[in-house]
Structure formats: C-alpha cells, structure tokens
C-alpha cells in the first residue's frame, strides 16, 4: 500500500493541470507527471538495492 501513496500527488498534479490547449498541452502535464513518477520509482529501487547490497556485504565480512 505504501508505494501507491507516492503516486497520489503525481496523479493529482496531472489531473489538475490546466486543460487549455494553447496554455498547457495535455502531453506536457503527462510528461511532467511521468517524469516525477519515474524519478520516484528510481529512488525507491536504488534504496532497495542499496539495502540488499549492504546486507550482503555485512554477511560476507
């Protein structure tokens, strides 16, 4: 359930973007939201991998 909490602000940000075609194109909001989501997923993955690597190094030593 915790991973989905990070997607809530991203979804809210994308859904509340102005819909005027000349002002803010739909793809612009989607690109920003997708970038934010991708960055968040990358940070989560990096933390998990670092945790696994540190625990493996601890058992090897």
C-alpha positions in Angstrom: 0.0 0.0 0.0 2.9 2.3 0.7 4.2 2.5 -2.9 0.8 3.8 -4.1 0.9 6.7 -1.7 3.7 8.2 -3.7 1.6 8.1 -6.9 -1.2 10.1 -5.3 0.4 13.6 -5.6 1.6 12.8 -9.1 -1.9 11.8 -10.2 -3.4 14.9 -8.6 -0.8 17.1 -10.3 -1.6 15.6 -13.7 -5.3 15.7 -13.3 -5.4 19.3 -12.1 -3.2 20.7 -14.9 -4.9 23.4 -17.0 -6.7 21.8 -20.0 -6.4 24.9 -22.3 -4.6 23.6 -25.5 -2.6 26.7 -26.1 -1.8 27.3 -22.4 -0.8 23.8 -21.3 -1.0 20.9 -23.7 -2.1 17.6 -22.3 1.2 15.9 -23.1 3.0 18.5 -21.1 1.3 17.5 -17.9 1.6 13.8 -18.7 5.4 14.3 -19.3 5.9 16.1 -16.0 3.8 13.5 -14.1 5.6 10.6 -15.8 9.0 12.1 -15.1 8.1 12.6 -11.4 6.8 9.1 -11.2 9.8 7.6 -12.9 12.2 9.6 -10.6 10.3 8.3 -7.5 10.4 4.7 -8.7 14.1 5.1 -9.5 14.8 6.4 -5.9 12.8 3.5 -4.4 14.6 0.9 -6.5 18.0 2.4 -5.6 17.2 2.4 -1.9 16.1 -1.3 -2.0 19.2 -2.3 -4.0 21.5 -0.4 -1.6 19.8 -2.1 1.4 20.4 -5.5 -0.2 24.0 -4.8 -1.1 24.8 -3.5 2.3 23.3 -6.6 4.0 25.1 -8.9 1.6 28.4 -7.2 2.3 27.8 -7.5 6.0 27.3 -11.2 5.8 30.4 -11.7 3.6 32.7 -9.9 6.0 
